[in-house]
Amino acid sequence: MDVLFLVAQLIGQTVNAVWYAATLAFLALALWALIDSLTRPAVAFEATGRRSKNWWIIVNFICLIAVFALNFASMFGLMAVTASAVYLADVRPALAEFSSRRGSGRF
């Protein structure tokens, strides 16, 4: 019985560690999206046909708060992680392409 208890305790600690690591990763993702949206020029958002810079700043800020306060496993936390991922996977490359076309050298 002691062995089963130790195995169950080890599995529980492993799950907690993975959960903690995932939470930190998603917080970092949301923070990265927010910082990136703050540093991009507003004209790039308009030129690429994406929503305005202010819209993305507000969305990414709400995402950061939702992941921090509600955790990523809640419905709003999952939507927040998805919104941050959409920004980083779709909007950010378009903005980087716009910046490289203008010769700013920022990627």
Secondary structure as GFF3:
##gff-version 3
##sequence-region A 1 107
A	DSSP	alpha_helix	2	39	.	.	.	ID=ss1
A	DSSP	alpha_helix	42	47	.	.	.	ID=ss2
A	DSSP	alpha_helix	53	70	.	.	.	ID=ss3
A	DSSP	alpha_helix	75	86	.	.	.	ID=ss4
A	DSSP	pi_helix	87	91	.	.	.	ID=ss5
A	DSSP	alpha_helix	92	101	.	.	.	ID=ss6
###
